[in-house]
Amino acid sequence: MSSKELELYANVDRVRRRLLGAGGAFAAFWALGGISPALAQAKPKIRVGYWPIAAGLPFYVAIERGFFRDAGLDVEGIKFAGPPQIVEGMIAGRVDGSANGTASAALAVGELASPGLLKIFASNPSNAKYVLDEFIVATASPIKAISELKGKRVGSGPGIQNVTLAKAVLEKNGVTDAQVIELPIGQHVAAVAVGQIDAAYTLEPTGTVGRLTGTTRVLEAGVIAKYILGDPLAPWFGGSASLSTAFIKKYPDVTKQYIAAYARGIEYVRKQPADARQYLKGYTAIEGPLTAEVPLAEYTLYNEFTKYDIKMFQKFFDLFSDKKIFSARVLVEPLLYKS
């Protein structure tokens, strides 16, 4: 577990006490004739944390095409270095939710640290068809398969989910002695290209950037569905969009408006993927003509989950319970938003 996530656990009680204290102060303020509760229910600014990867595309689309604005919502996207920081921000009340692409396991860690923290209203399943996850190596590397990474230095994105999955996939390929090194995802291509690491478990658009610049190549894609879920086409719900339960309870009508506008972003990506790709610019490391090459994840709204989807989502979470990464088993269904 990363130091950031350990800090998340350590700070949760302090954050909770601070918020409770603030709540008491506000109650006293109202009792003395301050701002009325009616005014306090006015539409708030909605602060949403995102990680700069391709899976966040529906959120980027909803901002850039004005879907949130059309709904009368003031939505601010806040970029974070990694999913753990987004979750910490939700616990501290600095952000109200997460965009797609935020590691689902990191959200589960937040839920364990602060029970009742959030609800997932959309997720982005990926697999061999809808590619998000992959291992990359240098273009000239002699490595031809993941099983050849024995004793090698393997990069991984930041956070508990990325590191755990990288190690799990390596183990499934008989690699138990690789050195897994956390690096910001934007550094993966350069680190592989200069030989700082021999390979990286990474997420799109990293593989596309490396391929189009001629510096790295994809060793294998869709590895989580294949090696963890047991089927290359199984839905791996690795990233999710969420809202804090506190926000949902305080602003139920705004919540419905926000999710409906966000759903417009998902529908746009589904129906007009070629046009939607342009909105990766400014939010990820890829732009211009390169956006046409990025593989896109699929998207599932809270009311579209099938029994099989939930079974695969649960199997993914259970990996973390089995490896004692989660302090307790996290059930998927209670985490899903219900309108």
C-alpha positions as CSV (number, residue, x, y, z in Angstrom):
1,M,0.0,0.0,0.0
2,S,1.4,3.4,-0.9
3,S,2.3,6.0,1.7
4,K,-0.4,8.2,0.3
5,E,-3.1,5.6,1.0
6,L,-1.7,4.9,4.5
7,E,-2.0,8.7,5.1
8,L,-5.6,8.5,3.8
9,Y,-6.4,6.0,6.5
10,A,-4.6,7.8,9.2
11,N,-6.2,11.2,8.5
12,V,-9.8,10.0,8.1
13,D,-10.8,10.5,11.8
14,R,-9.2,13.9,11.9
15,V,-11.0,14.9,8.8
16,R,-14.3,13.6,10.1
17,R,-13.9,15.5,13.4
18,R,-13.2,18.7,11.5
19,L,-16.2,18.3,9.3
20,L,-18.5,17.5,12.3
21,G,-17.2,20.6,14.1
22,A,-17.9,22.6,11.0
23,G,-21.4,21.2,10.8
24,G,-22.1,22.3,14.4
25,A,-20.8,25.8,13.7
26,F,-23.1,26.1,10.7
27,A,-26.1,24.9,12.7
28,A,-25.4,27.5,15.4
29,F,-25.0,30.2,12.7
30,W,-28.4,29.4,11.3
31,A,-30.0,29.3,14.8
32,L,-28.8,32.9,15.3
33,G,-30.4,34.1,12.1
34,G,-27.6,33.6,9.6
35,I,-28.0,32.3,6.1
36,S,-31.3,30.4,5.7
37,P,-31.4,26.7,4.9
38,A,-33.4,27.6,1.7
39,L,-30.6,29.7,0.4
40,A,-28.1,27.0,1.3
41,Q,-29.9,24.6,-1.0
42,A,-29.1,26.8,-4.1
43,K,-27.2,24.9,-6.8
44,P,-23.6,24.5,-5.7
45,K,-20.4,24.4,-7.7
46,I,-19.7,20.7,-8.3
47,R,-16.0,19.9,-8.0
48,V,-15.0,16.7,-9.7
49,G,-11.6,15.1,-9.5
50,Y,-10.2,13.4,-12.6
51,W,-7.1,11.6,-13.6
52,P,-5.6,12.5,-17.0
53,I,-6.3,9.2,-18.9
54,A,-8.5,8.4,-21.9
55,A,-11.3,6.7,-19.8
56,G,-12.4,10.1,-18.5
57,L,-13.6,11.1,-21.9
58,P,-17.4,11.3,-21.1
59,F,-16.6,13.9,-18.4
60,Y,-14.4,15.9,-20.7
61,V,-17.1,15.8,-23.4
62,A,-19.8,16.9,-21.0
63,I,-17.8,19.9,-20.0
64,E,-16.6,20.9,-23.4
65,R,-19.9,20.5,-25.2
66,G,-21.8,22.3,-22.5
67,F,-24.0,19.4,-21.3
68,F,-23.5,20.5,-17.6
69,R,-24.1,24.1,-18.5
70,D,-27.3,23.2,-20.4
71,A,-28.5,21.6,-17.2
72,G,-27.8,24.8,-15.3
73,L,-24.9,23.3,-13.4
74,D,-21.5,24.8,-12.5
75,V,-19.0,22.0,-12.8
76,E,-15.3,22.3,-12.2
77,G,-12.9,19.5,-13.3
78,I,-9.9,19.3,-11.0
79,K,-6.9,17.3,-12.2
80,F,-5.1,15.0,-9.7
81,A,-1.8,13.1,-9.9
82,G,-3.6,9.8,-9.1
83,P,-6.7,8.2,-7.9
84,P,-5.6,8.1,-4.2
85,Q,-5.5,11.9,-4.1
86,I,-9.0,12.1,-5.6
87,V,-10.3,9.8,-2.9
88,E,-8.5,11.8,-0.2
89,G,-10.1,14.9,-1.6
90,M,-13.5,13.4,-1.4
91,I,-13.0,12.4,2.3
92,A,-11.7,15.9,3.1
93,G,-14.6,17.5,1.2
94,R,-12.4,19.2,-1.3
95,V,-14.1,17.5,-4.2
96,D,-17.6,16.2,-4.6
97,G,-16.9,13.2,-6.8
98,S,-14.7,11.5,-9.4
99,A,-14.8,11.2,-13.1
100,N,-14.5,7.9,-15.0
101,G,-11.0,6.5,-15.0
102,T,-10.7,7.0,-11.2
103,A,-9.5,3.6,-10.0
104,S,-12.5,1.6,-8.6
105,A,-10.3,0.0,-6.0
106,A,-9.1,3.4,-4.7
107,L,-12.8,4.3,-4.3
108,A,-13.3,1.1,-2.3
109,V,-10.3,2.0,-0.1
110,G,-12.0,5.4,0.6
111,E,-15.3,3.6,1.4
112,L,-13.4,1.3,3.9
113,A,-11.7,4.3,5.4
114,S,-14.9,6.4,5.7
115,P,-18.0,4.1,5.5
116,G,-20.8,5.6,3.4
117,L,-18.4,7.9,1.6
118,L,-19.6,7.5,-2.0
119,K,-21.8,6.0,-4.6
120,I,-20.7,4.9,-8.1
121,F,-23.1,6.0,-10.9
122,A,-21.0,4.9,-13.9
123,S,-18.0,2.7,-14.6
124,N,-15.7,2.1,-17.6
125,P,-15.2,-1.6,-18.4
126,S,-12.3,-2.5,-20.6
127,N,-11.0,-5.7,-22.1
128,A,-9.2,-7.0,-25.2
129,K,-11.9,-5.1,-27.3
130,Y,-12.2,-1.9,-25.4
131,V,-8.6,-1.4,-24.4
132,L,-7.4,0.6,-21.4
133,D,-4.8,-1.5,-19.7
134,E,-1.6,-2.8,-21.2
135,F,2.1,-3.6,-20.7
136,I,4.5,-1.7,-22.8
137,V,8.3,-2.1,-23.6
138,A,10.8,-0.1,-25.6
139,T,10.4,-0.5,-29.4
140,A,13.7,-2.2,-29.7
141,S,13.3,-4.4,-26.6
142,P,13.9,-8.1,-27.1
143,I,11.1,-8.9,-24.7
144,K,8.2,-10.7,-26.5
145,A,6.0,-11.8,-23.6
146,I,5.1,-10.8,-20.0
147,S,6.6,-14.0,-18.8
148,E,10.0,-12.7,-19.9
149,L,9.9,-9.9,-17.3
150,K,11.5,-12.1,-14.6
151,G,14.0,-10.0,-12.6
152,K,13.1,-6.9,-14.6
153,R,12.2,-3.4,-13.4
154,V,8.5,-2.9,-14.2
155,G,6.8,0.5,-13.9
156,S,3.3,0.9,-12.6
157,G,0.8,3.8,-12.3
158,P,0.4,5.3,-8.8
159,G,-1.9,3.8,-6.2
160,I,-3.0,0.6,-4.7
161,Q,-5.0,-0.6,-7.7
162,N,-2.2,-0.2,-10.3
163,V,0.5,-1.7,-8.2
164,T,-1.6,-4.7,-7.1
165,L,-2.8,-5.4,-10.6
166,A,0.7,-5.1,-12.1
167,K,2.0,-7.7,-9.5
168,A,-1.0,-10.0,-10.0
169,V,-0.6,-10.1,-13.8
170,L,3.1,-10.7,-13.5
171,E,2.4,-13.6,-11.0
172,K,-0.1,-15.1,-13.4
173,N,2.7,-15.2,-16.0
174,G,5.1,-16.9,-13.6
175,V,7.0,-13.7,-12.7
176,T,7.5,-13.3,-9.0
177,D,10.8,-11.5,-8.8
178,A,10.2,-8.4,-10.8
179,Q,10.8,-5.0,-9.2
180,V,7.5,-3.0,-9.5
181,I,8.1,0.7,-9.4
182,E,5.4,3.4,-9.0
183,L,5.7,6.2,-11.5
184,P,3.3,8.9,-12.6
185,I,1.6,7.6,-15.7
186,G,2.8,10.5,-17.8
187,Q,6.4,9.4,-17.2
188,H,5.9,5.8,-18.4
189,V,6.9,6.2,-22.0
190,A,10.0,8.3,-21.3
191,A,11.1,5.9,-18.5
192,V,10.8,2.9,-20.7
193,A,12.4,4.6,-23.7
194,V,15.6,5.7,-21.7
195,G,15.9,2.3,-19.9
196,Q,15.0,3.6,-16.5
197,I,12.6,0.6,-16.4
198,D,12.3,-2.4,-18.7
199,A,8.5,-2.4,-19.0
200,A,5.4,-0.7,-17.6
201,Y,1.9,-1.7,-16.7
202,T,0.1,1.4,-17.9
203,L,-3.2,2.8,-19.2
204,E,-4.2,4.5,-22.4
205,P,-3.4,6.9,-23.9
206,T,0.2,5.9,-22.8
207,G,0.5,3.0,-25.2
208,T,-0.7,5.1,-28.1
209,V,1.6,7.9,-27.3
210,G,4.6,5.6,-27.2
211,R,3.6,3.8,-30.4
212,L,3.0,6.9,-32.5
213,T,6.3,8.5,-31.3
214,G,8.2,5.3,-32.1
215,T,9.6,5.0,-28.6
216,T,7.5,2.1,-27.1
217,R,5.3,-0.8,-28.2
218,V,2.4,-2.6,-26.6
219,L,3.6,-6.0,-25.3
220,E,0.0,-7.1,-24.4
221,A,-3.3,-5.3,-24.0
222,G,-6.4,-6.1,-22.1
223,V,-4.4,-8.0,-19.5
224,I,-6.7,-7.6,-16.5
225,A,-9.7,-9.2,-18.2
226,K,-7.5,-12.1,-19.4
227,Y,-5.4,-12.9,-16.4
228,I,-7.5,-11.7,-13.5
229,L,-11.1,-12.2,-14.6
230,G,-10.2,-15.3,-16.7
231,D,-11.8,-14.1,-20.0
232,P,-10.2,-11.6,-22.5
233,L,-13.6,-10.2,-23.2
234,A,-14.9,-10.0,-19.6
235,P,-15.7,-6.5,-18.4
236,W,-13.0,-5.1,-16.1
237,F,-14.6,-2.2,-14.2
238,G,-11.3,-0.6,-13.4
239,G,-12.4,3.0,-13.2
240,S,-15.6,4.6,-12.0
241,A,-17.4,7.9,-11.8
242,S,-18.9,8.7,-8.4
243,L,-20.4,11.3,-6.1
244,S,-20.0,11.6,-2.4
245,T,-23.0,10.4,-0.4
246,A,-23.0,13.7,1.5
247,F,-23.5,15.6,-1.8
248,I,-26.2,13.2,-2.9
249,K,-28.1,13.6,0.3
250,K,-27.8,17.4,0.4
251,Y,-28.6,18.0,-3.2
252,P,-30.8,15.1,-4.5
253,D,-32.2,17.1,-7.4
254,V,-28.9,18.5,-8.5
255,T,-27.5,15.0,-8.3
256,K,-30.1,13.7,-10.8
257,Q,-29.4,16.7,-13.1
258,Y,-25.6,16.1,-12.9
259,I,-25.9,12.3,-13.6
260,A,-28.3,13.0,-16.5
261,A,-25.8,15.5,-18.0
262,Y,-22.9,13.1,-17.5
263,A,-25.0,10.4,-19.2
264,R,-25.3,12.7,-22.2
265,G,-21.5,12.7,-22.3
266,I,-21.5,8.9,-22.3
267,E,-24.1,8.7,-25.0
268,Y,-22.1,11.1,-27.1
269,V,-19.0,9.0,-26.8
270,R,-21.0,5.9,-27.7
271,K,-22.7,7.4,-30.8
272,Q,-20.0,9.8,-32.0
273,P,-16.7,8.4,-30.9
274,A,-14.7,9.9,-33.7
275,D,-15.8,13.4,-32.8
276,A,-15.6,12.8,-29.1
277,R,-11.9,12.0,-29.3
278,Q,-11.0,15.7,-29.9
279,Y,-11.9,16.4,-26.2
280,L,-9.0,14.3,-25.0
281,K,-7.0,17.4,-25.8
282,G,-6.1,19.4,-22.7
283,Y,-7.2,16.7,-20.3
284,T,-4.7,14.0,-21.3
285,A,-1.2,13.8,-22.8
286,I,-2.6,13.3,-26.3
287,E,-4.0,15.8,-28.8
288,G,-4.4,16.7,-32.4
289,P,-4.3,13.9,-35.0
290,L,-3.0,11.5,-32.4
291,T,-6.5,11.5,-30.7
292,A,-7.8,9.4,-33.6
293,E,-5.6,6.5,-32.6
294,V,-6.5,6.1,-28.9
295,P,-8.6,3.0,-28.1
296,L,-11.7,3.9,-26.1
297,A,-13.1,2.2,-23.0
298,E,-16.8,1.2,-22.8
299,Y,-19.2,2.8,-20.3
300,T,-21.9,1.3,-18.0
301,L,-24.4,3.5,-16.2
302,Y,-25.7,2.5,-12.7
303,N,-29.0,1.3,-14.3
304,E,-27.3,-0.7,-17.0
305,F,-25.4,-3.2,-14.9
306,T,-26.3,-6.8,-15.5
307,K,-25.9,-9.7,-13.0
308,Y,-22.8,-10.8,-15.0
309,D,-21.3,-7.3,-14.8
310,I,-21.7,-7.2,-11.0
311,K,-20.2,-10.7,-10.8
312,M,-17.1,-9.6,-12.7
313,F,-16.9,-6.3,-10.7
314,Q,-17.1,-8.3,-7.5
315,K,-14.4,-10.7,-8.7
316,F,-12.2,-7.8,-9.3
317,F,-12.7,-6.4,-5.8
318,D,-12.3,-9.8,-4.3
319,L,-8.7,-9.9,-5.6
320,F,-7.8,-7.1,-3.2
321,S,-9.6,-8.8,-0.3
322,D,-7.9,-12.1,-1.1
323,K,-4.5,-10.4,-1.1
324,K,-5.3,-8.6,2.2
325,I,-5.0,-5.2,0.5
326,F,-8.6,-4.4,1.6
327,S,-9.1,-4.7,5.4
328,A,-12.5,-6.2,4.7
329,R,-14.5,-7.5,1.7
330,V,-16.1,-4.7,-0.2
331,L,-19.5,-5.5,-1.9
332,V,-20.1,-3.8,-5.2
333,E,-23.9,-3.6,-5.2
334,P,-24.3,-1.4,-2.1
335,L,-21.8,1.0,-3.7
336,L,-23.9,1.5,-6.8
337,Y,-26.1,4.6,-7.0
338,K,-29.8,4.1,-7.0
339,S,-32.1,6.9,-8.3
